[in-house]
Amino acid sequence: MSSSRHRRSRVTSIEVRNAIRRNVVRKDIAEGLAVRCLRALDDDIVCGRMIRKPVVWEAAFERAEELSERFAMHRHARAADVLHVAVALMSEVQRFASLDGIQAEIARTVGLQTVTF
């Protein structure tokens, strides 16, 4: 796979889009910027810079449970955090992007190269 293409699952796509929209409510970014970010994401998908990676959900939930057992009693890890990291591990991604510091910390701890914003 070319290094300029990025894998993503459907849950990751929803999480990223939702995080962009939530930042408008928090007044971290303007609505116009959010719309441009969402359009740029769509462009990346259409142009093939991002590809959808199918997920075997039962295996993802099992892996997320393993991560929860390992991290949730020591960090404020939400179920969505460990699920995203589990999907990334199973998808064998090169880099893991996160807007969430705790999620990024878990990803780094299990060996994923992280990109934070």
N, C-alpha and C positions, 0 to 999 in steps of 0.2 A: 504494500500500500504506500502511496506517495505520502511524504511527510506533510504536504499541503492539504491533505484531506483529513477530516476529523470524524470519528465515529460518535454516534449518540443514540441513546435509546429514546423511546417515546416519553418515558417518565422524565428523562433529563430535559427534553424539549419543553415539556410542560413546566418543569421547575424553573428553567431559565426564563421563559416568557412571564411566568407569574412573578418571579423576583424583580424583573424589570418593571412590571406594572405596580408592584408593591412599593417600589422606590419612589414612584410618583405620589402615592398616598402619604408617604413619610416626608415628602418634599425634599428628598435627596436629589432628584432630577426633575426637570421640567417635562411636561407631557409631550411636547414636541420632540425632545431628545429621546424619550421612550419610544415614540412612534418610529423615529429614524432607526433606533437600535433593533426594533422588531422587524423592520423592513430589511435591514442589513442581514439579519439572521435568515430571513426568507430567501434573500439573494444567495447567501452561502449554500443553502439547501438546493435551490434551483440550479446553481452553477456546479454543483457536485463537490464543493469544498467540505461539506458535511454530508455524511451518509448515515442512514438509519441502520442500526445494528439490532437484529431481532434478539429478544431476551427469552430465555426459558425461565418463566416466572417462579415455578416451584423451587428450582435450584437457587434462584436469586433470593427468595425468601429464606431458604435454609442458610445461605451464606450471610445474609443480613442478621439472622439470629445469632450466628457465631460471632459476628462483629459486635452485636449488642452485648452478648455475654462478656466479651473482652473489654469493652469500652464504656458502656452506659452507666456503670456504677461509679466511674471515676471522672467522667466528663458529662456535660449536659447534652449528650447526643440524642437527637430525636430519631424516631423510627425512619423518617425520610432520609436523614443523614446517613445512617448505616445502610439503608437500601441503595442509595445512590452509589456509595463506595463499593458495595457488593456487586452491583451491575457493572461498574467500571472495571473491577478486578476480573470479572467473568468475561468481559468484552476485550480484555487485553489491550486497553488503550495506552497510548504513549504518554499522554498528559491528562491530568484531571483538573478541570477549571471549576472554581467554586467562589461564590459570593459570601460564603459562610465560613468564618474562622474555625469553628469547631469541626465542621465537616472536612475542611482542608487539613486540619491537624490529624484527624483520623486517617485520611487518605495518605498523608506523608508517612505516618507511623507504619502503615501496611505496605509501604514501598512504592507508592505512586508519586510520580513527579507532579507537583501541583502548580497551578497558575491561579493566583488570587487577584481580586479586583478591589 
